Amino acid sequence: MLIETNGLVVLVAAGTLLFGVIGTILAGIIAVITVVFLSLRLTAQFSELTEDVIRTTSIDRTHRLDPTGPAELTRLARAVNRLVDRVDSDISEDTAERIRLASILNSMREGVVVVDDQGVIESANPASGEMLSSIGTVEPGMQLTSLTNHPDVIAVVNRSIESETPVSAEIELFDNQRTLMAVSTPFPRPDSDVVRALLLLTDLTDLRRLDTTRREFVSNASHELRTPLAGIRASAETLHRGAMDDPESRKQFLRMIREDVDRMDQLIAEMLELSRLESGESPMELENVEPKKLVDTAIKQFSAVAVDAEIELKTSFSAELPQVSVDAKKIDHVFTNLISNAVKWTPAGGTVTVKGWIDDETVWFSIADTGQGIEPEHMPHIFERFFKTDAARSQPGTGLGLSIARHIVEAHGGVISATSSVGEGSEFAFTVLAATPE
């Protein structure tokens, strides 16, 4: 622009020197026309630059100004482009950081909720909605009551905001049977006087259930051990008071002591086995075995008992039943436990039937009896540790057999289930995988 102005001055001076007054007038007219033309072009360039700036800053961040034209406009365009590049870089970094934080929150197992002192949710990750069993998706701007109506959860948030100190509480949610640890930590909003709270929810359900199971296990184990110990003490005291001198009495009480010791030994062995199975420390020695061989081995152990109890033991197998890949000793434990229970609860004249069949590459086994059956209220608990259907626990057994059987079957990748009708009998079925052809 400076060069163009100097050119006009030179043009007017040259016209005056060469042509006098007429030259001056003509040069002035040409200068005016040139100035008007340059002004119009400059105005157009400024308008175009203005539109580019508006587009760049509010519509399209990828657009950049054209750095051509007069020097002043070129410098301005380049400065604006550098500014936009810097802003775009900052926005991109901020967006990436937001996405990263959102991904972390969404993948967290703990529930995270940010809520202000008016009860308005600023953010909530999916885990929080799952833990609190909220209906529908919780979005920012919704009230905390849309996430949960539980008074204890809301009270933790309100107390932390009012006291401006962290507040925690263990909360029982009876609608979804969860136990949560809720920790609310207040923090102010930097740009206002509004106080927000960060609510962190941790699911303690499995931990509490495990603790309950542990306490029940210790209690039941103590009870089961106390019974044979009491028998041993009573027998020993009786012998000490004089029964030792009577050969028949001595023989009877020593037999009773031996039976109680065997009972304790069986209980301890089964507790150890169950512990190894639950912890995964019981190795699986898989081999391909004929299903009929597994059943025949188990039935032989009870053939004499069945004859004495006047119970018929039968087998029924599908044709061409394939080999199964199992730990033969562990699966034998399953058969032994299920057949033993069936024989024990079947009256004289009854029948115990062991079946085998294949369904979709899965081999099924079942042990059905015509015994007294299991009460419906007991069915959900029969695979629990130490559970016995007789409340007096007068029947022999540790109450661990079915629990061990379940763990063995599940360790083989199978499932075990039971059906029963009172007065008609029960049937226990489990699955194992067919062996892969070599």
C-alpha positions as CSV (number, residue, x, y, z in Angstrom):
1,M,0.0,0.0,0.0
2,L,2.9,2.3,0.8
3,I,4.4,1.6,-2.6
4,E,1.2,2.3,-4.4
5,T,0.8,5.7,-2.6
6,N,4.4,6.7,-3.5
7,G,3.6,5.9,-7.1
8,L,0.6,8.2,-7.2
9,V,2.7,11.1,-5.8
10,V,5.4,10.5,-8.5
11,L,2.6,10.4,-11.2
12,V,1.2,13.8,-10.1
13,A,4.7,15.4,-9.9
14,A,5.6,14.1,-13.3
15,G,2.4,15.4,-14.9
16,T,3.1,18.8,-13.5
17,L,6.6,19.0,-14.7
18,L,5.9,17.7,-18.2
19,F,2.5,19.2,-19.0
20,G,2.0,22.0,-16.5
21,V,-1.5,22.7,-15.2
22,I,-3.2,20.4,-17.7
23,G,-0.8,17.6,-16.8
24,T,-1.5,18.2,-13.1
25,I,-5.3,17.9,-13.6
26,L,-5.0,14.8,-15.7
27,A,-2.6,13.2,-13.2
28,G,-4.9,14.2,-10.4
29,I,-7.9,12.6,-12.1
30,I,-5.9,9.4,-12.7
31,A,-4.8,9.4,-9.1
32,V,-8.4,9.8,-7.8
33,I,-9.6,6.9,-10.0
34,T,-6.7,4.8,-8.8
35,V,-7.4,5.7,-5.1
36,V,-11.0,4.8,-5.5
37,F,-10.1,1.5,-7.2
38,L,-7.5,0.7,-4.5
39,S,-10.0,1.6,-1.8
40,L,-12.7,-0.6,-3.2
41,R,-10.2,-3.5,-3.6
42,L,-8.9,-2.9,0.0
43,T,-12.5,-2.8,1.3
44,A,-13.2,-6.1,-0.5
45,Q,-10.1,-7.6,1.0
46,F,-11.0,-6.4,4.5
47,S,-14.6,-7.8,4.0
48,E,-13.1,-11.2,2.9
49,L,-10.7,-11.2,5.8
50,T,-13.5,-10.4,8.2
51,E,-15.6,-13.3,6.8
52,D,-12.6,-15.6,7.0
53,V,-12.0,-14.6,10.7
54,I,-15.6,-15.3,11.5
55,R,-15.6,-18.6,9.7
56,T,-12.3,-19.6,11.3
57,T,-13.3,-18.7,14.9
58,S,-16.9,-19.9,15.0
59,I,-17.8,-22.2,12.2
60,D,-14.9,-24.1,10.7
61,R,-11.7,-24.5,12.9
62,T,-9.9,-26.2,10.0
63,H,-10.3,-23.1,7.8
64,R,-7.3,-20.7,7.6
65,L,-7.0,-17.1,6.2
66,D,-5.4,-16.5,2.8
67,P,-2.0,-14.8,3.6
68,T,-1.8,-12.9,0.3
69,G,-2.5,-9.3,-0.6
70,P,-1.2,-6.1,1.0
71,A,1.6,-6.5,3.5
72,E,-0.6,-5.3,6.4
73,L,-3.3,-7.7,5.6
74,T,-0.8,-10.5,5.1
75,R,0.7,-9.9,8.5
76,L,-2.8,-9.8,10.1
77,A,-3.8,-13.1,8.3
78,R,-0.7,-14.9,9.4
79,A,-1.2,-13.7,13.0
80,V,-4.8,-14.8,13.0
81,N,-3.8,-18.2,11.5
82,R,-1.1,-18.7,14.2
83,L,-3.6,-17.8,16.9
84,V,-6.2,-20.2,15.5
85,D,-3.6,-23.0,15.3
86,R,-2.7,-22.5,18.9
87,V,-6.4,-22.4,20.0
88,D,-7.1,-25.5,17.9
89,S,-4.2,-27.3,19.5
90,D,-5.4,-26.4,23.0
91,I,-9.0,-27.5,22.1
92,S,-7.8,-30.8,20.7
93,E,-5.7,-31.5,23.8
94,D,-8.7,-30.6,26.0
95,T,-11.0,-32.8,24.0
96,A,-8.6,-35.7,24.1
97,E,-8.2,-35.3,27.9
98,R,-12.0,-35.3,28.3
99,I,-12.3,-38.4,26.2
100,R,-9.6,-40.1,28.2
101,L,-11.2,-39.2,31.5
102,A,-14.6,-40.3,30.3
103,S,-13.2,-43.6,29.2
104,I,-11.6,-44.1,32.6
105,L,-14.8,-43.3,34.4
106,N,-16.9,-45.5,32.1
107,S,-14.6,-48.4,32.6
108,M,-14.4,-48.1,36.4
109,R,-16.1,-50.8,38.5
110,E,-16.7,-48.2,41.2
111,G,-19.6,-45.8,40.8
112,V,-18.6,-42.1,40.5
113,V,-21.1,-39.3,40.7
114,V,-20.5,-35.5,40.8
115,V,-23.5,-33.6,42.2
116,D,-23.8,-29.9,43.3
117,D,-25.4,-28.5,46.5
118,Q,-28.8,-28.2,44.6
119,G,-28.8,-32.0,44.0
120,V,-28.1,-31.6,40.3
121,I,-25.9,-34.3,38.7
122,E,-22.9,-33.0,36.8
123,S,-21.6,-36.4,35.8
124,A,-22.3,-40.1,36.6
125,N,-20.6,-43.1,35.2
126,P,-22.5,-46.3,34.1
127,A,-21.3,-48.3,37.2
128,S,-23.2,-45.9,39.5
129,G,-26.4,-46.5,37.7
130,E,-25.9,-50.2,37.8
131,M,-25.1,-50.3,41.5
132,L,-28.1,-48.1,42.4
133,S,-30.4,-49.9,39.9
134,S,-31.5,-46.6,38.3
135,I,-34.2,-46.7,35.7
136,G,-33.0,-45.4,32.4
137,T,-29.9,-43.4,31.5
138,V,-28.8,-40.8,33.9
139,E,-27.7,-37.6,32.2
140,P,-26.0,-34.4,33.5
141,G,-28.5,-31.9,34.7
142,M,-30.8,-34.4,36.2
143,Q,-31.6,-34.5,39.9
144,L,-29.8,-37.0,42.2
145,T,-33.2,-38.5,43.0
146,S,-33.4,-39.7,39.4
147,L,-30.3,-41.9,40.1
148,T,-31.5,-43.1,43.5
149,N,-34.2,-42.5,46.1
150,H,-32.3,-44.3,48.8
151,P,-32.3,-41.9,51.8
152,D,-29.0,-43.0,53.1
153,V,-27.2,-42.3,49.8
154,I,-28.7,-38.8,49.6
155,A,-28.0,-38.2,53.3
156,V,-24.3,-39.0,52.8
157,V,-24.0,-36.4,50.0
158,N,-26.0,-33.7,51.9
159,R,-24.0,-34.2,55.1
160,S,-20.7,-33.9,53.3
161,I,-21.7,-30.7,51.5
162,E,-23.2,-29.1,54.6
163,S,-20.2,-30.0,56.9
164,E,-17.6,-29.5,54.1
165,T,-15.9,-32.7,55.2
166,P,-15.8,-36.2,53.7
167,V,-18.6,-38.5,54.9
168,S,-18.8,-42.3,54.4
169,A,-21.3,-45.0,55.2
170,E,-22.0,-48.6,54.5
171,I,-25.4,-48.9,52.9
172,E,-27.7,-51.9,52.4
173,L,-29.8,-51.7,49.3
174,F,-32.7,-54.2,49.9
175,D,-34.2,-53.8,46.4
176,N,-31.2,-55.3,44.6
177,Q,-29.6,-57.1,47.6
178,R,-26.4,-55.0,47.4
179,T,-24.1,-53.7,50.1
180,L,-22.3,-50.4,49.1
181,M,-19.6,-48.3,50.7
182,A,-20.6,-44.7,49.9
183,V,-17.9,-41.9,50.3
184,S,-18.9,-38.3,49.6
185,T,-16.1,-35.7,49.4
186,P,-17.0,-32.0,48.9
187,F,-15.1,-29.6,46.8
188,P,-16.0,-26.0,45.7
189,R,-16.5,-24.9,42.1
190,P,-13.6,-22.6,41.2
191,D,-15.7,-20.0,39.4
192,S,-18.6,-19.7,41.9
193,D,-19.7,-20.3,45.5
194,V,-21.4,-23.5,44.5
195,V,-20.1,-26.6,46.4
196,R,-20.0,-29.9,44.6
197,A,-19.6,-33.4,46.1
198,L,-17.7,-36.4,44.6
199,L,-19.7,-39.5,45.5
200,L,-17.7,-42.7,45.2
201,L,-19.6,-46.0,45.4
202,T,-17.8,-49.3,46.1
203,D,-19.7,-52.6,45.8
204,L,-19.1,-54.7,49.0
205,T,-21.7,-57.3,48.2
206,D,-19.3,-60.1,47.3
207,L,-17.0,-59.3,50.2
208,R,-19.8,-59.3,52.7
209,R,-21.2,-62.5,51.2
210,L,-17.7,-64.1,51.4
211,D,-17.4,-63.0,55.0
212,T,-20.8,-64.5,55.9
213,T,-19.8,-67.7,54.1
214,R,-16.6,-67.8,56.1
215,R,-18.3,-67.3,59.4
216,E,-20.9,-69.9,58.5
217,F,-18.2,-72.3,57.5
218,V,-16.3,-71.9,60.8
219,S,-19.6,-72.3,62.7
220,N,-20.7,-75.4,60.8
221,A,-17.3,-77.0,60.9
222,S,-17.1,-76.4,64.7
223,H,-20.6,-77.9,65.1
224,E,-19.7,-81.0,63.0
225,L,-16.4,-81.5,64.9
226,R,-18.0,-81.0,68.3
227,T,-20.4,-83.9,67.9
228,P,-17.7,-86.7,67.4
229,L,-15.5,-85.0,70.0
230,A,-18.3,-85.2,72.5
231,G,-18.8,-88.9,71.6
232,I,-15.1,-89.6,72.1
233,R,-15.1,-87.8,75.4
234,A,-18.2,-89.6,76.7
235,S,-16.8,-93.0,75.6
236,A,-13.4,-92.2,77.2
237,E,-15.0,-91.1,80.5
238,T,-17.2,-94.2,80.6
239,L,-14.1,-96.4,80.1
240,H,-12.3,-94.5,82.8
241,R,-15.1,-95.0,85.3
242,G,-14.8,-98.8,85.1
243,A,-16.1,-99.9,81.7
244,M,-12.5,-100.8,80.8
245,D,-12.8,-103.9,83.1
246,D,-15.7,-105.3,81.1
247,P,-14.4,-106.8,77.8
248,E,-17.7,-106.4,76.0
249,S,-18.2,-102.8,77.1
250,R,-14.6,-102.0,76.4
251,K,-14.9,-103.4,72.8
252,Q,-18.2,-101.5,72.3
253,F,-16.8,-98.1,73.5
254,L,-13.6,-98.5,71.6
255,R,-15.6,-99.2,68.4
256,M,-17.6,-96.0,69.1
257,I,-14.4,-94.0,69.5
258,R,-13.0,-95.4,66.3
259,E,-16.3,-94.5,64.4
260,D,-16.1,-90.9,65.8
261,V,-12.5,-90.6,64.8
262,D,-13.3,-91.9,61.3
263,R,-16.1,-89.3,61.1
264,M,-13.8,-86.5,62.1
265,D,-11.1,-87.7,59.6
266,Q,-13.7,-87.8,56.8
267,L,-14.9,-84.3,57.7
268,I,-11.4,-82.8,57.8
269,A,-10.5,-84.6,54.5
270,E,-13.6,-83.2,52.8
271,M,-13.0,-79.7,54.2
272,L,-9.5,-79.8,52.8
273,E,-10.7,-81.1,49.4
274,L,-13.4,-78.4,49.2
275,S,-10.9,-75.7,50.1
276,R,-8.5,-76.9,47.4
277,L,-11.3,-77.1,44.8
278,E,-12.5,-73.6,45.7
279,S,-9.0,-72.1,45.5
280,G,-8.1,-73.9,42.3
281,E,-5.3,-75.7,44.0
282,S,-6.6,-79.2,43.2
283,P,-5.0,-80.1,39.8
284,M,-7.1,-81.8,37.1
285,E,-5.5,-84.9,35.6
286,L,-7.7,-85.3,32.5
287,E,-7.9,-88.5,30.4
288,N,-10.2,-90.0,27.9
289,V,-12.5,-92.5,29.6
290,E,-15.4,-94.7,28.5
291,P,-18.5,-93.4,30.4
292,K,-19.7,-97.0,31.1
293,K,-16.4,-97.7,32.8
294,L,-16.8,-94.7,35.2
295,V,-20.4,-95.8,36.1
296,D,-19.5,-99.5,36.5
297,T,-16.6,-98.6,38.9
298,A,-18.9,-96.5,41.1
299,I,-21.8,-99.0,41.1
300,K,-19.5,-101.9,42.2
301,Q,-18.9,-100.0,45.4
302,F,-22.6,-100.1,46.3
303,S,-23.7,-103.4,44.9
304,A,-23.4,-105.2,48.3
305,V,-25.0,-102.2,50.2
306,A,-27.9,-102.2,47.7
307,V,-28.5,-105.9,48.1
308,D,-28.6,-105.5,51.9
309,A,-31.0,-102.6,51.6
310,E,-33.1,-104.5,49.1
311,I,-32.6,-101.7,46.5
312,E,-32.2,-102.3,42.8
313,L,-29.3,-100.6,41.0
314,K,-29.9,-100.1,37.3
315,T,-28.0,-98.4,34.4
316,S,-29.3,-97.0,31.1
317,F,-27.0,-95.7,28.4
318,S,-27.5,-94.2,25.0
319,A,-26.0,-96.1,22.1
320,E,-22.6,-95.1,20.9
321,L,-21.9,-92.8,23.9
322,P,-18.5,-91.1,23.2
323,Q,-15.6,-91.0,25.5
324,V,-15.4,-88.2,28.0
325,S,-12.4,-86.1,29.0
326,V,-12.4,-86.1,32.8
327,D,-10.3,-86.6,35.9
328,A,-11.5,-90.2,36.6
329,K,-10.8,-90.0,40.4
330,K,-12.7,-86.8,40.9
331,I,-15.7,-87.8,38.7
332,D,-15.8,-91.1,40.6
333,H,-16.1,-88.9,43.8
334,V,-19.2,-87.3,42.2
335,F,-20.8,-90.6,41.3
336,T,-20.0,-92.1,44.7
337,N,-21.6,-89.2,46.5
338,L,-24.7,-89.1,44.4
339,I,-25.3,-92.9,44.4
340,S,-24.6,-93.0,48.1
341,N,-27.2,-90.4,48.8
342,A,-29.7,-92.1,46.5
343,V,-29.2,-95.4,48.2
344,K,-29.4,-93.8,51.7
345,W,-32.8,-92.1,51.0
346,T,-34.5,-94.9,49.0
347,P,-36.6,-97.4,51.0
348,A,-36.5,-101.1,50.6
349,G,-38.0,-102.2,47.3
350,G,-37.0,-99.0,45.6
351,T,-34.8,-98.4,42.6
352,V,-31.7,-96.3,41.8
353,T,-31.0,-95.7,38.1
354,V,-27.8,-94.3,36.6
355,K,-28.3,-92.9,33.1
356,G,-26.0,-91.6,30.4
357,W,-26.8,-89.8,27.1
358,I,-25.4,-87.2,24.8
359,D,-26.9,-83.9,23.7
360,D,-25.1,-81.5,21.4
361,E,-21.6,-82.8,22.1
362,T,-22.2,-82.7,25.8
363,V,-22.4,-86.0,27.8
364,W,-25.1,-86.1,30.5
365,F,-25.2,-88.4,33.5
366,S,-28.0,-88.7,36.0
367,I,-28.7,-90.6,39.2
368,A,-32.4,-91.0,39.9
369,D,-34.0,-92.7,42.9
370,T,-37.5,-93.6,44.1
371,G,-36.9,-92.3,47.6
372,Q,-38.7,-89.8,49.8
373,G,-37.7,-86.7,47.7
374,I,-36.6,-83.3,48.9
375,E,-38.9,-80.6,50.3
376,P,-39.2,-77.6,47.9
377,E,-37.9,-75.1,50.4
378,H,-34.6,-77.1,50.7
379,M,-33.9,-77.3,46.9
380,P,-32.2,-73.9,46.6
381,H,-29.7,-74.9,49.4
382,I,-28.8,-78.5,48.7
383,F,-25.4,-77.6,47.1
384,E,-24.4,-75.3,49.9
385,R,-21.7,-76.4,52.3
386,F,-22.8,-78.3,55.5
387,F,-26.5,-78.1,54.4
388,K,-28.6,-81.0,55.6
389,T,-32.3,-81.5,54.9
390,D,-32.8,-82.9,58.5
391,A,-32.7,-80.0,60.9
392,A,-31.6,-82.3,63.7
393,R,-28.6,-83.4,61.6
394,S,-29.2,-86.9,62.8
395,Q,-28.4,-88.5,59.5
396,P,-24.8,-89.6,58.9
397,G,-22.7,-87.4,56.6
398,T,-20.8,-84.2,56.7
399,G,-23.1,-82.1,54.5
400,L,-20.1,-81.3,52.2
401,G,-20.6,-84.0,49.6
402,L,-22.9,-82.2,47.2
403,S,-20.9,-79.0,47.5
404,I,-17.7,-80.9,46.6
405,A,-19.6,-82.6,43.7
406,R,-20.7,-79.2,42.4
407,H,-17.1,-77.8,42.4
408,I,-15.7,-80.9,40.7
409,V,-18.3,-80.7,37.9
410,E,-17.8,-77.0,37.4
411,A,-14.0,-77.5,37.4
412,H,-14.7,-79.8,34.4
413,G,-16.6,-77.0,32.7
414,G,-20.0,-78.7,33.4
415,V,-23.1,-78.0,35.4
416,I,-25.0,-80.0,38.0
417,S,-28.7,-79.7,38.9
418,A,-31.4,-81.5,40.8
419,T,-35.1,-82.1,40.6
420,S,-37.3,-83.7,43.2
421,S,-40.9,-84.6,44.0
422,V,-41.7,-85.3,47.7
423,G,-42.8,-89.0,48.0
424,E,-41.7,-89.8,44.5
425,G,-37.9,-89.4,44.5
426,S,-35.1,-87.2,43.3
427,E,-32.8,-87.0,40.2
428,F,-29.4,-85.4,40.1
429,A,-27.9,-84.7,36.7
430,F,-24.5,-83.3,35.6
431,T,-22.6,-82.7,32.4
432,V,-19.1,-83.3,31.1
433,L,-17.5,-82.6,27.8
434,A,-17.1,-85.3,25.2
435,A,-13.5,-86.1,24.4
436,T,-12.0,-84.5,21.3
437,P,-11.2,-87.0,18.6
438,E,-7.5,-87.5,18.1
